[in-house]
Structure formats: C-alpha cells, structure tokens
Amino acid sequence: MVQAYILIQTEVGKASAVADVISEVPGVITAEDVTGPYDVIVRAEAPSVDDLGRLVVAQVQQVPGITRTLTCPVVHL
C-alpha cells in the first residue's frame, strides 16, 4: 500500500464541507480541516502510486470548493 498526505486549499468558508465530502471517498483514511496555509489535510492510501494518482485526480480534485492540492507520499527511510 502507498500512503500520502494530500494538502488542500479551498475557497473561503468551504474547508469543513470539503473535509466532510472527502472523508467519504474510498481510500481516504482521514480528512481534517486545519488552520494555516492549507485548509484540509487528508491521509489516503492506495495499492500503487498510479492508483493514488487516480484517487487524487479523479475523486479528490473533483470535490467542489477545492482550489489547489499538493500530494506528499509517505516514505519509510
């Protein structure tokens, strides 16, 4: 399994709604609204890097209210 943190910027006032919708997406472990330069941080997992990319592009980025995402894969050094 490949895991990643997805940092999300949203339209003003949309963080809570975005986190609620994303938390229901298969493959999402957690979705929490936060303060700072990002509005929502998601922890997600998928069987492969390609599947993770499809999860981000086809499902996460399609949620209304999102303006930008940054995907940070987890590495084990």
C-alpha positions as CSV (number, residue, x, y, z in Angstrom):
1,M,0.0,0.0,0.0
2,V,1.1,3.5,-0.8
3,Q,0.1,6.2,1.6
4,A,0.1,10.0,1.2
5,Y,-0.9,13.2,2.8
6,I,-2.9,15.5,0.5
7,L,-2.7,19.2,1.4
8,I,-5.8,21.1,0.2
9,Q,-6.6,24.7,-0.3
10,T,-10.3,25.6,-0.6
11,E,-12.5,28.5,-1.4
12,V,-13.2,30.7,1.6
13,G,-15.6,29.1,4.1
14,K,-15.6,25.7,2.3
15,A,-13.0,23.7,4.4
16,S,-15.5,21.9,6.6
17,A,-17.7,20.9,3.7
18,V,-14.8,19.7,1.6
19,A,-13.4,17.6,4.5
20,D,-16.8,16.0,5.1
21,V,-17.2,15.1,1.4
22,I,-13.6,13.8,1.0
23,S,-13.8,11.7,4.2
24,E,-16.4,9.5,2.4
25,V,-14.1,8.8,-0.6
26,P,-12.8,5.2,-0.7
27,G,-9.1,5.1,0.1
28,V,-9.3,8.2,2.4
29,I,-8.2,7.3,5.9
30,T,-8.8,10.8,7.5
31,A,-9.8,14.2,6.3
32,E,-9.5,17.1,8.7
33,D,-9.9,20.9,8.4
34,V,-6.9,22.8,9.8
35,T,-5.6,26.3,10.0
36,G,-2.5,27.7,8.2
37,P,-1.6,27.8,4.5
38,Y,-3.8,24.7,3.8
39,D,-7.4,24.3,4.8
40,V,-7.8,20.5,4.8
41,I,-5.2,17.7,5.3
42,V,-6.1,14.2,4.1
43,R,-4.4,10.9,4.7
44,A,-5.1,8.5,1.9
45,E,-3.9,5.1,0.7
46,A,-4.0,3.1,-2.5
47,P,-2.5,-0.1,-3.8
48,S,0.0,1.7,-6.1
49,V,1.4,5.1,-7.0
50,D,-0.7,5.0,-10.1
51,D,-3.9,4.2,-8.1
52,L,-3.0,7.0,-5.7
53,G,-2.7,9.4,-8.6
54,R,-6.1,8.3,-10.0
55,L,-7.6,8.8,-6.5
56,V,-6.3,12.4,-6.3
57,V,-7.2,13.4,-9.8
58,A,-10.5,11.6,-10.4
59,Q,-12.0,11.9,-6.9
60,V,-10.4,14.3,-4.6
61,Q,-9.8,17.2,-7.0
62,Q,-13.4,16.9,-8.3
63,V,-14.8,17.9,-4.9
64,P,-16.5,21.3,-5.3
65,G,-14.7,24.1,-3.3
66,I,-11.1,22.9,-3.8
67,T,-8.7,25.3,-5.4
68,R,-5.4,23.5,-5.1
69,T,-3.9,20.2,-3.9
70,L,-0.4,19.1,-3.0
71,T,0.2,15.3,-2.7
72,C,3.0,14.2,-0.3
73,P,3.7,10.4,-0.5
74,V,4.8,8.8,2.7
75,V,8.3,7.3,2.6
76,H,9.9,4.9,5.0
77,L,13.7,5.6,5.1
